[in-house]
Amino acid sequence: MYVVESKGGAIVCMLLSLFFLGTWPALLTLLERRGRFPQHTYLDYTFTNLLAAVIIAFTFGEIGTGTLEKPNFLPQLSQENWPSVVFAMVGGVVLSIGNLTTQYAWAFVGLSVTEVVSSSITVVIGTTLNYYLDDKINKAEILFPGVGCFLIAVCLGSAVHASNAADNKAKLDSYSNDSKDGIRANSIMESKQTITQRVSAIDVEKGVSSTEKAKFGTALFLIDLEKRRAIKIFGKSTFIGLSLTFFAGVCFSLFSPAFNLATNDQWHTLKAGVPHLSVYTAFFYFSISCFVIAMILNLIFLYRPVLNAPKSSLKAYLNDWNGRGWALLAGLLCGFGNGLQFMGGQAAGYAAADAVQALPLVSTFWGVILFGEYRRSSRKTYTLLIGMLFMFVVAVGILMASSGHRK
């Protein structure tokens, strides 16, 4: 079994994890904006997410000869370690629910804000729990100022969303007032039926030139995006998106402490002489529960969708190959990203490993480049966005600096 033991190795794991965990949400967001059903995308993602855990278990978890104190992956499957297995599986359940929730939150508040707010909540709650579970191996005088910076980032993230929503409202109102058919709109928060009529009445091909049509951030871009995407957001309260984001953040804040308990048995639930679960065995059970809960919920959502998402069926899912490759890649990236986070956390402390919650830095980059988020927004929105990302960078640097070394 390969074990990360050095602080440098742990930081390398965290940086790779940061890139993987920041990229997979962008792939799922891309598919939703192209109109692919979110249930289809998440089902594809779930299969390869489990595959990543299996690959890690049978490679890193089986390297070399195991010992009684540190057995390899396969011998641990037959040991009496069910209390630790339960903790690992609980972590997988809350992570799966959190990931599923963010898939809908991205549509309402954007990739950047969703990731920043949910990740910051994860750090504020989860890092504090991990600090005490890890017997305070991280430097508190460094760690908790970093947690405070994440808390500030949460507040700025909410402010960015509110400002950007106001900018989009102004664009749509102005476009409606200037359109040739005389449509008038006083608020983006009109009923869904009224908004749908407005979108249908605007001649997308003749209303403006093709040059304006291609520009990110214009009213026409927002209208055309609404027509193509799978989850419709016009006419819905922005409170829905923020509520989903905060709920996801609470779920995310619990999976790492649960995994910590699974691998280190701080509550002494294992019988005497039974070795602790290795990272790879715990991650295997963690991913199985993640897979099972995702399959159950998404099969239900195929026939009973939430938030007015499109209804589908198992047959339609099996025949939907449009974008399937991107969804499968997203599952692999997420799986390997989580595995690397846990490998680094076992070496340097799970509180420090929460530095990978800097993934919104990567997600925001993809959001701006791929999806045109915040294009043509107000100066206020840009100022808040820069402040949010700055606090995030500071917080991540502080968390990494607090890294300890597990004996």
Steps between C-alpha positions, in 0.01 A plus 500: 500500500636839399483756781561874463720591796675830422349846523623574147329191363179600675509847341553346154192283558302807606601701192407219259175451689432874477522493120287187460230611746485844342462369146230232520220744599575702188442192283161428658400865472598498132269206433206658686539819299493295181166355605603154621275370774674531840378152599676348197821688570516406866433132432794490257719691744413255779634194318847641433516660844480148648743371237763749619476363856538142374808595297658676800425207731654236271809708419611719793318275746676185380856627441754291691444253781263596780565455871276419797497868599461628143326234289440549130158564352377144437583355845307785666179404322468192721592661834255598776518872436133578442482799739761676285330381181176662616675834554651478151162420344328785685761733354420367153127556547532867603751569222271346238203705620716814502629441147149429374370820660773717347411369154173690532650794688743572213207580274355757741801687638779408261799273527728754671274612785369149569848358540631790709211505748468122538877453532530777755226349715680167469817653640334699778321192639703204372845639569409584858372146556810348339732713711367345821468150353866513393608578857596857403796404280440814293611839628191667642649852491536458121205274424215700649589836342479307172157373598399860569609600149280226357207636702556844347508335157152354569358846563670644193376207290140573595553867421650416158197293413255770608687765300529281190129410519417870506725557199325224303158639596599842367627349173178307441278793591693731269491250214127446540436875497707541184366199307304568185182326608447741791532248781531665840643335811530655842658206676692183426304343785176480298304179480650216298219522242558871435872450463449210260268716286760776492779265390279354227392842375853629449635422155841362584616496138369843394487697822871576502800440282690172508796684650306595812347155511843344556604728785518366854310692763240666275127469562463292187769264623308452826174440312655255256667315789166469678345345191776241462574398858339203675412680824291813445572784742307803368215591731641306796615657824876532545439386858463147360854502364657635816302257716624207290855633525494533878345154538773352279764676709370340819509156333856557379610609846416157643657256253864573587455468881310172442787373286746615766317289760500204262878500452620607846232364738521790744188373679655153553219303340723220367580189703846463647753379245294597194704740283357831388355519152752614244415805292441274199264258674305784658481679166369182336211470748451876486459486121265201509253684723542810284414287195197331656334818627564679168348212302190485719432874495567552130290204391217657702570841344477351151126452551437758773736791426552788742502878438309453173791314341401295193338162554676199352519120516758226532469421129557865408807511724652188342450647152638845588861506378515876449773619737536164676878508461527830689280367781712186532817711508349718775442192716862390462631847586281522810592148613874548465472849652329367813748214528799734482342729759467212744855378430634846581276538803618174653857630485467869591166516683153517353458859615792608279375279216184711493718746310378315190175687559680767299346317205279807424815675378516240224122491453481880471768491230295248300181694573640821352677334205239240399169650613554874489407547866519865613558629147364855457417522870516816710810637671345408835474134395860493378624659822315248715621212281864606529462542877343156532777329303771693685367388838485148364866503394605635839294239682644211300857616555439523873343153517793342318741680732325338797588147378629266769634146491311196620715264706 
